[in-house]
Amino acid sequence: MAAVAALVAAAVVVVIALSFALYAALRDIIGPAWAATAVAGAFALLALILAFILTRKAKPKPVKGDQQNLTSRLVELARERPLVAAGAMAAAVAVVIRNPRILTAVVTAAFASRKPPPRR
């Protein structure tokens, strides 16, 4: 455990040093505000790449019982056709923005379907 903590501490030091080096290299060329933006963007891109690498092999545990429930079908659709899933999400957001009553109805239905815990 101590070795893992030492590796994490070393990685943090390296990331901070790289941040300062990148900022110093870009500050005189594009100005301090844009240099800070470039540093943040570079590390956000790095985090996005790492997240993609680490999660692309992750497989969710199968749901017990019904194998074709709505959640598993939506996850499968998002895996097979990510652009269709992104389009559906954008359409849902547009509908909710135009008519917030729909969001209220969905949230109410989600919480109303839950059974209250038994009283003792």
C-alpha positions in Angstrom: 0.0 0.0 0.0 2.9 2.4 0.7 4.3 1.7 -2.7 1.0 2.7 -4.4 0.9 5.8 -2.3 4.4 6.7 -3.3 3.6 6.1 -7.0 0.5 8.3 -6.7 2.5 11.1 -5.0 5.1 10.9 -7.8 2.5 11.1 -10.4 0.9 14.2 -8.8 4.4 15.9 -8.7 4.9 15.0 -12.4 1.5 16.4 -13.4 2.1 19.6 -11.5 5.6 20.1 -13.0 4.2 19.4 -16.5 1.5 22.0 -15.8 4.0 24.7 -14.8 6.2 23.8 -17.8 3.4 24.0 -20.3 2.1 27.2 -18.8 5.6 28.8 -18.9 6.1 27.7 -22.5 2.8 29.2 -23.7 2.5 32.3 -21.5 4.8 34.5 -23.7 3.3 33.2 -26.9 -0.4 33.4 -26.3 -0.7 35.3 -23.0 -1.4 34.2 -19.5 -5.2 33.6 -19.8 -4.9 31.5 -22.9 -1.9 29.6 -21.5 -3.9 28.7 -18.5 -6.8 27.6 -20.7 -4.4 25.5 -22.8 -3.1 23.8 -19.7 -6.6 23.0 -18.4 -7.6 21.8 -21.9 -4.5 19.6 -22.2 -5.1 17.9 -18.9 -8.9 17.6 -19.6 -8.0 15.8 -22.8 -5.6 13.6 -21.0 -8.2 12.7 -18.4 -10.7 11.9 -21.2 -8.3 9.6 -22.9 -7.5 7.8 -19.7 -11.1 7.5 -18.8 -11.9 6.0 -22.2 -9.0 3.5 -21.9 -10.0 2.4 -18.4 -13.7 2.1 -19.1 -13.9 0.6 -22.5 -13.3 -3.0 -21.2 -15.6 -2.6 -18.2 -18.7 -4.8 -18.5 -21.7 -4.2 -16.3 -23.0 -7.1 -14.2 -26.1 -8.7 -15.7 -29.3 -7.8 -13.9 -30.9 -10.7 -12.2 -34.3 -11.7 -13.5 -35.5 -10.1 -16.7 -32.7 -9.9 -19.1 -34.6 -7.6 -21.5 -35.6 -4.8 -19.1 -35.6 -1.2 -20.3 -32.3 -0.3 -18.7 -30.3 -3.1 -20.3 -31.9 -2.4 -23.7 -30.9 1.3 -23.4 -27.4 0.5 -22.4 -27.1 -2.0 -25.2 -28.4 0.7 -27.7 -25.9 3.2 -26.4 -23.0 0.7 -26.9 -24.1 -0.3 -30.4 -25.1 3.1 -31.7 -23.5 5.9 -29.6 -24.6 8.6 -32.1 -28.2 7.5 -31.9 -28.1 7.5 -28.1 -26.5 11.0 -28.1 -29.2 12.2 -30.5 -32.0 10.7 -28.3 -30.5 12.4 -25.2 -30.3 15.7 -27.0 -33.9 15.4 -28.1 -35.0 14.5 -24.5 -33.1 17.5 -23.1 -34.8 19.8 -25.7 -38.2 18.5 -24.8 -37.6 19.0 -21.1 -36.3 22.5 -21.6 -39.3 23.4 -23.7 -41.8 21.8 -21.2 -40.6 21.3 -17.7 -43.8 19.6 -16.7 -42.6 16.5 -18.5 -39.6 16.3 -16.2 -41.8 16.8 -13.2 -44.1 13.9 -14.3 -41.2 11.6 -14.9 -39.6 12.3 -11.5 -42.9 11.9 -9.8 -43.6 8.6 -11.6 -40.1 7.4 -10.7 -40.5 8.1 -7.0 -44.2 7.0 -6.8 -43.4 3.5 -8.1 -41.2 2.7 -5.1 -42.9 0.9 -2.3 -42.4 2.4 1.1 -40.4 0.3 3.6 -42.5 -1.8 5.9 -43.2 -0.4 9.3 -42.4 -2.4 12.4 
